[in-house]
Amino acid sequence: MKKVHLVLKHKWYDMIASGVKQEEYRNNTPRYQDMLNNATHVVLHRGYTKTTLEKEIDNMRLGFGNPQWGAPEDSEVICIKLK
């Protein structure tokens, strides 16, 4: 089991914690490709606080995400679907 730690803005963290937001987005860069390769879980941090939430990764894909959930409208990102 490989865990990846991601820091989120409070708004996005709160939406995931409440069950509204079901995906997290990261830029499609070599850094994130390496970091997310073979990852099974993400540990989400609410900003730089001690508040965390661990979620299992359902799947990952390249594509366009939901702009209302923080995805850019003009570029493909890594979409991390959470269980």
PyMOL commands that set and color helices and strands:
alter all, ss='L'
color gray80, all
select helices_A, chain A and resi 10-18+30-36+67-69
alter helices_A, ss='H'
color red, helices_A
select strands_A, chain A and resi 3-8+23-27+41-46+52-63+77-82
alter strands_A, ss='S'
color yellow, strands_A
deselect
rebuild
show_as cartoon
